[in-house]
Amino acid sequence: MGEQAFEYRLSKILKEKGYLIINSARSKPFDIIAVKEGTVFFIELKGKNTRLTIDQFMRQKRMSQQYRLNYAVIRQSKKQGKIEAESYCDGAPVWGTMLEADLKELTVHPT
């Protein structure tokens, strides 16, 4: 599945789980913004063949610290259909967020 198809499919799944999804123009500064129960997540999506550069990660991490954002990087795993999520709050890694709970054990297949 290509990166654009991955973004579309993941957005659809999050909508089904009750998130409001806002697509960022040209994926700047994040790919999507997901909102659920008053919690906002700024999300960077990466397909299995693309990487998050250290400059991009550091810029997004600094922004999450400056504005006290919930920031997540969601990657399409090399394993068939699996995804990996990393969440940050104020720039520090956090685990067990609502977003990660909603994505746990999730398999993303092409539509």
N, CA, C and O atoms as a Tinker XYZ file with bonds, in Angstrom:
   444  protein
     1  N      0.854000   -1.174000    0.000000    73     2
     2  CA     0.000000    0.000000    0.000000    64     1     3
     3  C      0.897000    1.234000    0.000000    63     2     4     5
     4  O      1.818000    1.335000    0.811000    81     3
     5  N      0.628000    2.175000   -0.914000    73     3     6
     6  CA     1.404000    3.405000   -0.985000    64     5     7
     7  C      1.103000    4.317000    0.192000    63     6     8     9
     8  O      0.140000    4.107000    0.929000    81     7
     9  N      1.941000    5.331000    0.356000    73     7    10
    10  CA     1.791000    6.218000    1.514000    64     9    11
    11  C      0.468000    6.982000    1.494000    63    10    12    13
    12  O     -0.167000    7.143000    2.536000    81    11
    13  N      0.051000    7.451000    0.326000    73    11    14
    14  CA    -1.212000    8.187000    0.252000    64    13    15
    15  C     -2.392000    7.270000    0.579000    63    14    16    17
    16  O     -3.322000    7.682000    1.272000    81    15
    17  N     -2.358000    6.042000    0.090000    73    15    18
    18  CA    -3.412000    5.073000    0.400000    64    17    19
    19  C     -3.400000    4.732000    1.886000    63    18    20    21
    20  O     -4.455000    4.561000    2.497000    81    19
    21  N     -2.193000    4.632000    2.470000    73    19    22
    22  CA    -2.063000    4.370000    3.905000    64    21    23
    23  C     -2.692000    5.510000    4.702000    63    22    24    25
    24  O     -3.434000    5.265000    5.654000    81    23
    25  N     -2.402000    6.746000    4.322000    73    23    26
    26  CA    -2.966000    7.909000    5.016000    64    25    27
    27  C     -4.492000    7.906000    4.913000    63    26    28    29
    28  O     -5.180000    8.142000    5.906000    81    27
    29  N     -5.017000    7.643000    3.730000    73    27    30
    30  CA    -6.461000    7.616000    3.530000    64    29    31
    31  C     -7.105000    6.514000    4.379000    63    30    32    33
    32  O     -8.108000    6.748000    5.054000    81    31
    33  N     -6.526000    5.323000    4.339000    73    31    34
    34  CA    -7.087000    4.180000    5.078000    64    33    35
    35  C     -7.036000    4.417000    6.584000    63    34    36    37
    36  O     -8.010000    4.147000    7.287000    81    35
    37  N     -5.906000    4.921000    7.081000    73    35    38
    38  CA    -5.793000    5.171000    8.517000    64    37    39
    39  C     -6.764000    6.266000    8.951000    63    38    40    41
    40  O     -7.364000    6.167000   10.021000    81    39
    41  N     -6.925000    7.300000    8.142000    73    39    42
    42  CA    -7.893000    8.356000    8.450000    64    41    43
    43  C     -9.301000    7.777000    8.545000    63    42    44    45
    44  O    -10.067000    8.131000    9.440000    81    43
    45  N     -9.630000    6.897000    7.628000    73    43    46
    46  CA   -10.947000    6.267000    7.624000    64    45    47
    47  C    -11.165000    5.435000    8.894000    63    46    48    49
    48  O    -12.236000    5.482000    9.499000    81    47
    49  N    -10.152000    4.683000    9.285000    73    47    50
    50  CA   -10.245000    3.855000   10.492000    64    49    51
    51  C    -10.419000    4.741000   11.736000    63    50    52    53
    52  O    -11.240000    4.443000   12.604000    81    51
    53  N     -9.645000    5.825000   11.814000    73    51    54
    54  CA    -9.771000    6.718000   12.972000    64    53    55
    55  C    -11.160000    7.362000   13.013000    63    54    56    57
    56  O    -11.730000    7.516000   14.093000    81    55
    57  N    -11.709000    7.737000   11.863000    73    55    58
    58  CA   -13.070000    8.279000   11.819000    64    57    59
    59  C    -14.064000    7.260000   12.361000    63    58    60    61
    60  O    -14.977000    7.608000   13.111000    81    59
    61  N    -13.883000    6.008000   11.980000    73    59    62
    62  CA   -14.764000    4.941000   12.467000    64    61    63
    63  C    -14.655000    4.757000   13.976000    63    62    64    65
    64  O    -15.594000    4.275000   14.611000    81    63
    65  N    -13.515000    5.137000   14.555000    73    63    66
    66  CA   -13.316000    5.033000   16.000000    64    65    67
    67  C    -13.713000    6.317000   16.728000    63    66    68    69
    68  O    -13.454000    6.467000   17.922000    81    67
    69  N    -14.345000    7.244000   15.997000    73    67    70
    70  CA   -14.890000    8.429000   16.635000    64    69    71
    71  C    -14.030000    9.678000   16.586000    63    70    72    73
    72  O    -14.333000   10.651000   17.275000    81    71
    73  N    -12.968000    9.683000   15.794000    73    71    74
    74  CA   -12.106000   10.854000   15.678000    64    73    75
    75  C    -12.619000   11.793000   14.592000    63    74    76    77
    76  O    -13.122000   11.347000   13.561000    81    75
    77  N    -12.490000   13.081000   14.829000    73    75    78
    78  CA   -12.634000   14.083000   13.786000    64    77    79
    79  C    -11.263000   14.169000   13.127000    63    78    80    81
    80  O    -10.262000   14.364000   13.816000    81    79
    81  N    -11.200000   14.028000   11.807000    73    79    82
    82  CA    -9.927000   14.049000   11.082000    64    81    83
    83  C     -9.844000   15.311000   10.238000    63    82    84    85
    84  O    -10.760000   15.627000    9.480000    81    83
    85  N     -8.733000   16.029000   10.379000    73    83    86
    86  CA    -8.473000   17.226000    9.587000    64    85    87
    87  C     -7.170000   16.966000    8.824000    63    86    88    89
    88  O     -6.120000   16.751000    9.430000    81    87
    89  N     -7.248000   16.986000    7.500000    73    87    90
    90  CA    -6.054000   16.799000    6.675000    64    89    91
    91  C     -5.345000   18.131000    6.524000    63    90    92    93
    92  O     -5.969000   19.142000    6.200000    81    91
    93  N     -4.043000   18.131000    6.758000    73    91    94
    94  CA    -3.239000   19.349000    6.629000    64    93    95
    95  C     -2.877000   19.581000    5.167000    63    94    96    97
    96  O     -2.529000   18.644000    4.449000    81    95
    97  N     -2.959000   20.824000    4.737000    73    95    98
    98  CA    -2.569000   21.169000    3.371000    64    97    99
    99  C     -1.095000   20.830000    3.166000    63    98   100   101
   100  O     -0.230000   21.251000    3.934000    81    99
   101  N     -0.832000   20.066000    2.118000    73    99   102
   102  CA     0.537000   19.644000    1.782000    64   101   103
   103  C      1.236000   18.930000    2.930000    63   102   104   105
   104  O      2.464000   18.867000    2.969000    81   103
   105  N      0.453000   18.390000    3.870000    73   103   106
   106  CA     0.995000   17.658000    5.030000    64   105   107
   107  C      1.952000   18.511000    5.854000    63   106   108   109
   108  O      2.928000   17.996000    6.401000    81   107
   109  N      1.684000   19.793000    5.945000    73   107   110
   110  CA     2.538000   20.702000    6.714000    64   109   111
   111  C      1.753000   21.311000    7.853000    63   110   112   113
   112  O      0.621000   21.726000    7.607000    81   111
   113  N      2.232000   21.402000    9.047000    73   111   114
   114  CA     3.471000   20.780000    9.513000    64   113   115
   115  C      3.303000   19.303000    9.872000    63   114   116   117
   116  O      4.296000   18.622000   10.129000    81   115
   117  N      2.059000   18.790000    9.895000    73   115   118
   118  CA     1.779000   17.381000   10.163000    64   117   119
   119  C      0.866000   16.864000    9.063000    63   118   120   121
   120  O      0.278000   17.653000    8.323000    81   119
   121  N      0.742000   15.545000    8.949000    73   119   122
   122  CA    -0.125000   14.961000    7.919000    64   121   123
   123  C     -1.600000   15.150000    8.254000    63   122   124   125
   124  O     -2.377000   15.628000    7.428000    81   123
   125  N     -1.979000   14.768000    9.478000    73   123   126
   126  CA    -3.382000   14.913000    9.875000    64   125   127
   127  C     -3.465000   15.390000   11.321000    63   126   128   129
   128  O     -2.525000   15.242000   12.102000    81   127
   129  N     -4.591000   15.952000   11.642000    73   127   130
   130  CA    -4.926000   16.313000   13.021000    64   129   131
   131  C     -6.144000   15.472000   13.371000    63   130   132   133
   132  O     -7.135000   15.483000   12.641000    81   131
   133  N     -6.079000   14.744000   14.478000    73   131   134
   134  CA    -7.173000   13.882000   14.913000    64   133   135
   135  C     -7.663000   14.378000   16.271000    63   134   136   137
   136  O     -6.866000   14.625000   17.176000    81   135
   137  N     -8.975000   14.520000   16.405000    73   135   138
   138  CA    -9.563000   15.034000   17.645000    64   137   139
   139  C    -10.603000   14.038000   18.147000    63   138   140   141
   140  O    -11.460000   13.586000   17.388000    81   139
   141  N    -10.519000   13.703000   19.424000    73   139   142
   142  CA   -11.507000   12.814000   20.040000    64   141   143
   143  C    -11.631000   13.181000   21.506000    63   142   144   145
   144  O    -10.634000   13.310000   22.215000    81   143
   145  N    -12.881000   13.349000   21.955000    73   143   146
   146  CA   -13.173000   13.630000   23.363000    64   145   147
   147  C    -12.349000   14.808000   23.887000    63   146   148   149
   148  O    -11.865000   14.779000   25.018000    81   147
   149  N    -12.195000   15.836000   23.062000    73   147   150
   150  CA   -11.488000   17.035000   23.482000    64   149   151
   151  C     -9.974000   16.941000   23.448000    63   150   152   153
   152  O     -9.290000   17.907000   23.786000    81   151
   153  N     -9.437000   15.803000   23.048000    73   151   154
   154  CA    -7.990000   15.626000   22.960000    64   153   155
   155  C     -7.577000   15.719000   21.495000    63   154   156   157
   156  O     -8.168000   15.080000   20.624000    81   155
   157  N     -6.551000   16.528000   21.241000    73   155   158
   158  CA    -6.072000   16.765000   19.885000    64   157   159
   159  C     -4.728000   16.058000   19.696000    63   158   160   161
   160  O     -3.820000   16.188000   20.518000    81   159
   161  N     -4.622000   15.312000   18.604000    73   159   162
   162  CA    -3.374000   14.652000   18.249000    64   161   163
   163  C     -2.901000   15.182000   16.905000    63   162   164   165
   164  O     -3.660000   15.188000   15.935000    81   163
   165  N     -1.653000   15.627000   16.841000    73   163   166
   166  CA    -1.025000   16.017000   15.593000    64   165   167
   167  C     -0.228000   14.794000   15.136000    63   166   168   169
   168  O      0.661000   14.321000   15.844000    81   167
   169  N     -0.555000   14.290000   13.949000    73   167   170
   170  CA    -0.048000   12.986000   13.535000    64   169   171
   171  C      0.769000   13.082000   12.256000    63   170   172   173
   172  O      0.350000   13.695000   11.274000    81   171
   173  N      1.935000   12.468000   12.288000    73   171   174
   174  CA     2.797000   12.300000   11.126000    64   173   175
   175  C      2.697000   10.842000   10.716000    63   174   176   177
   176  O      2.948000    9.951000   11.528000    81   175
   177  N      2.334000   10.589000    9.473000    73   175   178
   178  CA     2.191000    9.229000    8.953000    64   177   179
   179  C      3.345000    8.905000    8.021000    63   178   180   181
   180  O      3.745000    9.731000    7.201000    81   179
   181  N      3.872000    7.708000    8.153000    73   179   182
   182  CA     4.956000    7.266000    7.279000    64   181   183
   183  C      4.646000    5.879000    6.753000    63   182   184   185
   184  O      4.324000    4.968000    7.515000    81   183
   185  N      4.746000    5.730000    5.443000    73   183   186
   186  CA     4.578000    4.426000    4.811000    64   185   187
   187  C      5.799000    3.563000    5.070000    63   186   188   189
   188  O      6.800000    4.024000    5.618000    81   187
   189  N      5.702000    2.307000    4.668000    73   187   190
   190  CA     6.805000    1.387000    4.951000    64   189   191
   191  C      8.060000    1.708000    4.158000    63   190   192   193
   192  O      9.140000    1.224000    4.497000    81   191
   193  N      7.942000    2.517000    3.104000    73   191   194
   194  CA     9.104000    2.846000    2.278000    64   193   195
   195  C      9.583000    4.280000    2.459000    63   194   196   197
   196  O     10.453000    4.731000    1.713000    81   195
   197  N      9.041000    5.004000    3.425000    73   195   198
   198  CA     9.487000    6.380000    3.674000    64   197   199
   199  C      9.969000    6.512000    5.109000    63   198   200   201
   200  O      9.567000    5.761000    5.998000    81   199
   201  N     10.839000    7.485000    5.303000    73   199   202
   202  CA    11.426000    7.695000    6.628000    64   201   203
   203  C     11.090000    9.093000    7.114000    63   202   204   205
   204  O     10.877000   10.014000    6.326000    81   203
   205  N     11.049000    9.223000    8.403000    73   203   206
   206  CA    10.931000   10.523000    9.037000    64   205   207
   207  C     12.362000   11.012000    9.246000    63   206   208   209
   208  O     13.122000   10.394000    9.991000    81   207
   209  N     12.736000   12.121000    8.593000    73   207   210
   210  CA    14.104000   12.605000    8.757000    64   209   211
   211  C     14.289000   13.151000   10.163000    63   210   212   213
   212  O     13.325000   13.551000   10.817000    81   211
   213  N     15.506000   13.164000   10.614000    73   211   214
   214  CA    15.788000   13.667000   11.969000    64   213   215
   215  C     15.421000   15.144000   12.063000    63   214   216   217
   216  O     14.938000   15.594000   13.103000    81   215
   217  N     15.645000   15.915000   10.977000    73   215   218
   218  CA    15.266000   17.331000   10.984000    64   217   219
   219  C     13.761000   17.499000   11.125000    63   218   220   221
   220  O     13.292000   18.326000   11.907000    81   219
   221  N     13.007000   16.717000   10.369000    73   219   222
   222  CA    11.552000   16.793000   10.447000    64   221   223
   223  C     11.063000   16.378000   11.830000    63   222   224   225
   224  O     10.195000   17.036000   12.405000    81   223
   225  N     11.615000   15.289000   12.369000    73   223   226
   226  CA    11.226000   14.830000   13.698000    64   225   227
   227  C     11.533000   15.890000   14.752000    63   226   228   229
   228  O     10.689000   16.185000   15.598000    81   227
   229  N     12.734000   16.464000   14.707000    73   227   230
   230  CA    13.115000   17.458000   15.714000    64   229   231
   231  C     12.247000   18.713000   15.603000    63   230   232   233
   232  O     11.871000   19.288000   16.624000    81   231
   233  N     11.925000   19.142000   14.392000    73   231   234
   234  CA    11.064000   20.309000   14.193000    64   233   235
   235  C      9.670000   20.046000   14.777000    63   234   236   237
   236  O      9.108000   20.894000   15.470000    81   235
   237  N      9.125000   18.872000   14.490000    73   235   238
   238  CA     7.804000   18.536000   15.009000    64   237   239
   239  C      7.835000   18.344000   16.528000    63   238   240   241
   240  O      6.898000   18.733000   17.226000    81   239
   241  N      8.888000   17.757000   17.022000    73   239   242
   242  CA     9.018000   17.563000   18.467000    64   241   243
   243  C      9.124000   18.911000   19.185000    63   242   244   245
   244  O      8.489000   19.116000   20.219000    81   243
   245  N      9.928000   19.830000   18.633000    73   243   246
   246  CA    10.031000   21.174000   19.238000    64   245   247
   247  C      8.680000   21.880000   19.229000    63   246   248   249
   248  O      8.312000   22.539000   20.201000    81   247
   249  N      7.938000   21.740000   18.124000    73   247   250
   250  CA     6.619000   22.349000   18.038000    64   249   251
   251  C      5.684000   21.755000   19.094000    63   250   252   253
   252  O      4.891000   22.473000   19.702000    81   251
   253  N      5.783000   20.444000   19.307000    73   251   254
   254  CA     4.932000   19.817000   20.320000    64   253   255
   255  C      5.289000   20.315000   21.716000    63   254   256   257
   256  O      4.411000   20.453000   22.568000    81   255
   257  N      6.566000   20.586000   21.955000    73   255   258
   258  CA     6.974000   21.141000   23.243000    64   257   259
   259  C      6.495000   22.580000   23.385000    63   258   260   261
   260  O      5.927000   22.945000   24.415000    81   259
   261  N      6.715000   23.390000   22.373000    73   259   262
   262  CA     6.373000   24.812000   22.423000    64   261   263
   263  C      4.882000   25.037000   22.642000    63   262   264   265
   264  O      4.487000   25.894000   23.433000    81   263
   265  N      4.052000   24.263000   21.936000    73   263   266
   266  CA     2.605000   24.473000   22.003000    64   265   267
   267  C      1.883000   23.439000   22.856000    63   266   268   269
   268  O      0.654000   23.406000   22.902000    81   267
   269  N      2.671000   22.582000   23.538000    73   267   270
   270  CA     2.114000   21.558000   24.421000    64   269   271
   271  C      1.128000   20.660000   23.682000    63   270   272   273
   272  O      0.008000   20.430000   24.138000    81   271
   273  N      1.573000   20.157000   22.525000    73   271   274
   274  CA     0.748000   19.316000   21.671000    64   273   275
   275  C      0.924000   17.839000   21.982000    63   274   276   277
   276  O      1.975000   17.422000   22.468000    81   275
   277  N     -0.094000   17.059000   21.705000    73   275   278
   278  CA     0.035000   15.609000   21.634000    64   277   279
   279  C      0.472000   15.311000   20.202000    63   278   280   281
   280  O     -0.207000   15.695000   19.250000    81   279
   281  N      1.582000   14.642000   20.056000    73   279   282
   282  CA     2.190000   14.403000   18.746000    64   281   283
   283  C      2.408000   12.900000   18.594000    63   282   284   285
   284  O      2.909000   12.250000   19.511000    81   283
   285  N      2.042000   12.356000   17.458000    73   283   286
   286  CA     2.232000   10.924000   17.228000    64   285   287
   287  C      2.836000   10.693000   15.852000    63   286   288   289
   288  O      2.531000   11.394000   14.886000    81   287
   289  N      3.701000    9.689000   15.794000    73   287   290
   290  CA     4.247000    9.212000   14.533000    64   289   291
   291  C      3.677000    7.814000   14.344000    63   290   292   293
   292  O      3.864000    6.936000   15.187000    81   291
   293  N      2.983000    7.617000   13.232000    73   291   294
   294  CA     2.403000    6.306000   12.938000    64   293   295
   295  C      3.047000    5.801000   11.660000    63   294   296   297
   296  O      3.006000    6.453000   10.617000    81   295
   297  N      3.646000    4.619000   11.770000    73   295   298
   298  CA     4.364000    4.027000   10.635000    64   297   299
   299  C      3.675000    2.753000   10.183000    63   298   300   301
   300  O      3.152000    1.982000   10.988000    81   299
   301  N      3.689000    2.557000    8.892000    73   299   302
   302  CA     3.249000    1.284000    8.339000    64   301   303
   303  C      4.425000    0.334000    8.490000    63   302   304   305
   304  O      5.512000    0.609000    7.983000    81   303
   305  N      4.223000   -0.761000    9.170000    73   303   306
   306  CA     5.287000   -1.718000    9.438000    64   305   307
   307  C      5.627000   -2.521000    8.195000    63   306   308   309
   308  O      4.813000   -2.645000    7.280000    81   307
   309  N      6.827000   -3.059000    8.172000    73   307   310
   310  CA     7.217000   -3.962000    7.088000    64   309   311
   311  C      6.413000   -5.265000    7.165000    63   310   312   313
   312  O      6.268000   -5.976000    6.171000    81   311
   313  N      5.888000   -5.571000    8.377000    73   311   314
   314  CA     5.050000   -6.755000    8.537000    64   313   315
   315  C      3.713000   -6.483000    7.875000    63   314   316   317
   316  O      3.166000   -5.390000    8.023000    81   315
   317  N      3.191000   -7.421000    7.170000    73   315   318
   318  CA     1.973000   -7.265000    6.373000    64   317   319
   319  C      0.828000   -6.647000    7.174000    63   318   320   321
   320  O      0.292000   -7.266000    8.093000    81   319
   321  N      0.462000   -5.409000    6.807000    73   319   322
   322  CA    -0.718000   -4.772000    7.354000    64   321   323
   323  C     -0.596000   -4.193000    8.749000    63   322   324   325
   324  O     -1.539000   -3.553000    9.214000    81   323
   325  N      0.499000   -4.382000    9.429000    73   323   326
   326  CA     0.640000   -3.893000   10.806000    64   325   327
   327  C      1.110000   -2.447000   10.823000    63   326   328   329
   328  O      1.727000   -1.973000    9.869000    81   327
   329  N      0.812000   -1.748000   11.919000    73   327   330
   330  CA     1.291000   -0.388000   12.086000    64   329   331
   331  C      2.006000   -0.260000   13.423000    63   330   332   333
   332  O      1.817000   -1.080000   14.322000    81   331
   333  N      2.825000    0.772000   13.544000    73   331   334
   334  CA     3.545000    1.077000   14.779000    64   333   335
   335  C      3.264000    2.528000   15.116000    63   334   336   337
   336  O      3.303000    3.387000   14.236000    81   335
   337  N      2.981000    2.813000   16.386000    73   335   338
   338  CA     2.689000    4.188000   16.801000    64   337   339
   339  C      3.601000    4.590000   17.943000    63   338   340   341
   340  O      3.862000    3.801000   18.851000    81   339
   341  N      4.084000    5.824000   17.891000    73   339   342
   342  CA     4.864000    6.428000   18.975000    64   341   343
   343  C      4.172000    7.739000   19.316000    63   342   344   345
   344  O      3.887000    8.536000   18.422000    81   343
   345  N      3.901000    7.971000   20.585000    73   343   346
   346  CA     3.216000    9.204000   20.985000    64   345   347
   347  C      4.121000   10.052000   21.861000    63   346   348   349
   348  O      4.939000    9.536000   22.623000    81   347
   349  N      3.957000   11.373000   21.738000    73   347   350
   350  CA     4.728000   12.332000   22.515000    64   349   351
   351  C      3.779000   13.399000   23.047000    63   350   352   353
   352  O      2.820000   13.778000   22.374000    81   351
   353  N      4.046000   13.872000   24.240000    73   351   354
   354  CA     3.298000   14.994000   24.803000    64   353   355
   355  C      4.332000   15.978000   25.334000    63   354   356   357
   356  O      5.218000   15.599000   26.099000    81   355
   357  N      4.224000   17.219000   24.937000    73   355   358
   358  CA     5.231000   18.231000   25.292000    64   357   359
   359  C      6.623000   17.786000   24.880000    63   358   360   361
   360  O      7.605000   18.155000   25.524000    81   359
   361  N      6.722000   16.996000   23.813000    73   359   362
   362  CA     8.011000   16.561000   23.298000    64   361   363
   363  C      8.579000   15.324000   23.957000    63   362   364   365
   364  O      9.604000   14.813000   23.505000    81   363
   365  N      7.946000   14.818000   25.019000    73   363   366
   366  CA     8.458000   13.640000   25.723000    64   365   367
   367  C      7.632000   12.409000   25.326000    63   366   368   369
   368  O      6.414000   12.502000   25.174000    81   367
   369  N      8.293000   11.263000   25.160000    73   367   370
   370  CA     7.533000   10.062000   24.803000    64   369   371
   371  C      6.519000    9.706000   25.882000    63   370   372   373
   372  O      6.805000    9.811000   27.075000    81   371
   373  N      5.342000    9.287000   25.456000    73   371   374
   374  CA     4.319000    8.801000   26.383000    64   373   375
   375  C      3.733000    7.517000   25.812000    63   374   376   377
   376  O      3.690000    7.330000   24.596000    81   375
   377  N      3.295000    6.660000   26.673000    73   375   378
   378  CA     2.685000    5.406000   26.247000    64   377   379
   379  C      1.304000    5.304000   26.860000    63   378   380   381
   380  O      1.017000    5.910000   27.893000    81   379
   381  N      0.466000    4.539000   26.216000    73   379   382
   382  CA    -0.861000    4.310000   26.753000    64   381   383
   383  C     -1.837000    5.437000   26.489000    63   382   384   385
   384  O     -2.829000    5.576000   27.205000    81   383
   385  N     -1.572000    6.247000   25.470000    73   383   386
   386  CA    -2.512000    7.315000   25.159000    64   385   387
   387  C     -3.774000    6.714000   24.542000    63   386   388   389
   388  O     -3.780000    5.565000   24.100000    81   387
   389  N     -4.830000    7.506000   24.520000    73   387   390
   390  CA    -6.086000    7.077000   23.905000    64   389   391
   391  C     -5.840000    6.655000   22.461000    63   390   392   393
   392  O     -6.396000    5.655000   22.007000    81   391
   393  N     -5.015000    7.404000   21.737000    73   391   394
   394  CA    -4.738000    7.081000   20.337000    64   393   395
   395  C     -4.093000    5.711000   20.222000    63   394   396   397
   396  O     -4.500000    4.907000   19.384000    81   395
   397  N     -3.092000    5.432000   21.051000    73   395   398
   398  CA    -2.429000    4.133000   20.995000    64   397   399
   399  C     -3.394000    3.013000   21.366000    63   398   400   401
   400  O     -3.339000    1.932000   20.780000    81   399
   401  N     -4.273000    3.259000   22.328000    73   399   402
   402  CA    -5.266000    2.242000   22.695000    64   401   403
   403  C     -6.188000    1.960000   21.516000    63   402   404   405
   404  O     -6.536000    0.807000   21.265000    81   403
   405  N     -6.584000    2.995000   20.794000    73   403   406
   406  CA    -7.466000    2.807000   19.647000    64   405   407
   407  C     -6.755000    2.106000   18.495000    63   406   408   409
   408  O     -7.411000    1.480000   17.662000    81   407
   409  N     -5.441000    2.198000   18.430000    73   407   410
   410  CA    -4.682000    1.592000   17.332000    64   409   411
   411  C     -4.079000    0.236000   17.689000    63   410   412   413
   412  O     -3.538000   -0.452000   16.824000    81   411
   413  N     -4.173000   -0.150000   18.966000    73   411   414
   414  CA    -3.540000   -1.390000   19.413000    64   413   415
   415  C     -4.063000   -2.581000   18.608000    63   414   416   417
   416  O     -5.267000   -2.740000   18.405000    81   415
   417  N     -3.124000   -3.406000   18.160000    73   415   418
   418  CA    -3.454000   -4.615000   17.425000    64   417   419
   419  C     -4.181000   -4.341000   16.118000    63   418   420   421
   420  O     -4.809000   -5.238000   15.553000    81   419
   421  N     -4.101000   -3.117000   15.639000    73   419   422
   422  CA    -4.807000   -2.740000   14.413000    64   421   423
   423  C     -4.041000   -3.272000   13.200000    63   422   424   425
   424  O     -2.812000   -3.208000   13.148000    81   423
   425  N     -4.769000   -3.783000   12.252000    73   423   426
   426  CA    -4.209000   -4.201000   10.981000    64   425   427
   427  C     -4.832000   -3.332000    9.901000    63   426   428   429
   428  O     -6.054000   -3.216000    9.817000    81   427
   429  N     -3.996000   -2.727000    9.084000    73   427   430
   430  CA    -4.475000   -1.855000    8.011000    64   429   431
   431  C     -4.269000   -2.581000    6.692000    63   430   432   433
   432  O     -3.139000   -2.855000    6.289000    81   431
   433  N     -5.365000   -2.886000    6.030000    73   431   434
   434  CA    -5.305000   -3.541000    4.724000    64   433   435
   435  C     -5.854000   -2.604000    3.675000    63   434   436   437
   436  O     -6.700000   -1.765000    3.984000    81   435
   437  N     -5.397000   -2.721000    2.442000    73   435   438
   438  CA    -5.947000   -1.879000    1.376000    64   437   439
   439  C     -7.448000   -2.117000    1.242000    63   438   440   441
   440  O     -7.942000   -3.215000    1.496000    81   439
   441  N     -8.162000   -1.067000    0.839000    73   439   442
   442  CA    -9.610000   -1.209000    0.659000    64   441   443
   443  C     -9.912000   -1.774000   -0.705000    63   442   444
   444  O    -11.079000   -1.968000   -1.048000    81   443
